[in-house]
Structures are given as structure tokens and as C-alpha cells.
Amino acid sequence: MGWDRLHPYSYMMDKIKFNFSDMDVASNPMYFGFIEKDGAWKILEFNTTNGTMRYAMGTTSYTTNWTNRAALTYKYYYEVL
């Protein structure tokens, strides 16, 4: 699959374990939620003021963690692996 301007990462979807689930772009920071079939999840926090991206990860309770996303502890990607 080639690049799609409406879904710029669609060409990578067959390589990505986690699938996009939710987003909250109405605030700063913005949040993007990803979930795997087995229930594992990642939430990306993108701070538009300072241009940083940090991650929170877990193995269960995605819905609860998405609801409480602002209270999660976010770290660099290599720190949550």
C-alpha cells in the first residue's frame, strides 16, 4: 500500500503491532491511543508547546487508562519498553 495523504501512516499498518484506537486533539497536550488484540496498549502524549512526545504503556485496562490519560506517567519510548 502506498502513501495516503488522509492516512499518512497507512503504508506501515501491516508492520505495526498496535493499532490506532482513540485521539484527543482538542487540548494541549494531545493524546493518541493504540491497542493490540491481546489488550496491551500505548498512549502517546504530544505536547505541542514544547514539541515533545512521551508514552505510557500497559497490558490491560485500556479503556480505564484512556479515560484517565491526563493522570498517567509518560516517559520516553525506550523507558516504557
HURA-V835555 format. One record per residue. RES is the residue in one letter. PSI is psi in degrees with one decimal (* if undefined). Layout:
# HURA-V835555
res = <RES | RES>
psi = <PSI | PSI>
This chain:
# HURA-V835555
res = <M | G | W | D | R | L | H | P | Y | S | Y | M | M | D | K | I | K | F | N | F | S | D | M | D | V | A | S | N | P | M | Y | F | G | F | I | E | K | D | G | A | W | K | I | L | E | F | N | T | T | N | G | T | M | R | Y | A | M | G | T | T | S | Y | T | T | N | W | T | N | R | A | A | L | T | Y | K | Y | Y | Y | E | V | L>
psi = <137.9 | -178.0 | 139.4 | 118.9 | -26.6 | -26.7 | 74.2 | -19.6 | 9.4 | -31.1 | -17.4 | -6.6 | -30.9 | -11.9 | -13.1 | 128.2 | -42.6 | 137.6 | 142.9 | 136.0 | -49.0 | 160.4 | 149.1 | 99.9 | 11.3 | -5.5 | 174.2 | 115.3 | 161.1 | 153.7 | 142.7 | 126.5 | 139.3 | 141.8 | 148.0 | 158.8 | -33.0 | 1.1 | -10.3 | 149.8 | 161.0 | 143.3 | 126.7 | 129.1 | 118.6 | 111.9 | 109.9 | -19.1 | -47.6 | 1.0 | 27.4 | 151.5 | 129.1 | 161.1 | 149.8 | 144.6 | 155.2 | 176.3 | -14.3 | 171.2 | 43.3 | -48.2 | -44.2 | -44.7 | -35.1 | -43.9 | -37.6 | 25.4 | -34.5 | -21.4 | -4.5 | 160.1 | 122.2 | 139.4 | 170.7 | 151.2 | -45.0 | -18.9 | -17.6 | -3.7 | *>
